[in-house]
Amino acid sequence: MQKSRLPNSFSLLKSLCAALCILLVVASAQAFFHKKAEKPAAGTELFDKLMVEKPEKALRAPDFTLQDLSGKRLSLKDFKGKLVFLNFWATWCIPCRDEMPQMEKLHREFKSQGLEIVAVNFREDKQTVKKFVAELGLTFRILLDSDGSVSNEYGAWSLPLSYFVDRKGIFIGKVNGDRPWDGKEARAFLRELLQRKH
């Protein structure tokens, strides 16, 4: 009798441990990008209006290296000195499809001021992504995360997901879901970030 119970008990224990690990990962991510309910500090109004989550402490964005559509390998550190709008997306994601043309408008307006839009595609083949990019006339950086490892590291469990990374490679904010990136408030938000010296 004891021998027959042991595998079931061990299986249950493994399931409980796995569930606990998932909860800890989610809790850690929420703790880092936690929105405080208290009155916002000066200069955070645009963060609040666009629902951009601010990190509670300074944290460097993990570096990674991926190929672009031409086969060139690029790393996040290659964009040091620029404000990086880091976006995780897929062609089958309808909100991603909606916001991409708006991101293109931001790219054309602010690229000369130091904005670098880097869109990381989630696990799609090069031809599918190329067709999509040509269809929408996108000219900002597109990188291919073929195995999804970078997306997983950045917690891109739902798409789109965006981060803003400052000129030194430090997280500024996180955005779950799409936003009206070509709107007045979004452009004012970008201007504010681009004017920062750090």
Secondary structure as UniProt FT lines:
FT   HELIX           2..32
FT   TURN            42..43
FT   HELIX           45..49
FT   TURN            50..51
FT   STRAND          65..68
FT   TURN            69..70
FT   STRAND          73..75
FT   HELIX           76..79
FT   TURN            80..81
FT   STRAND          83..89
FT   TURN            91..92
FT   HELIX           94..110
FT   HELIX           111..113
FT   STRAND          115..122
FT   HELIX           126..136
FT   STRAND          141..145
FT   TURN            146..147
FT   HELIX           149..153
FT   TURN            154..155
FT   STRAND          161..165
FT   TURN            167..168
FT   STRAND          170..176
FT   TURN            181..182
FT   HELIX           184..195
//
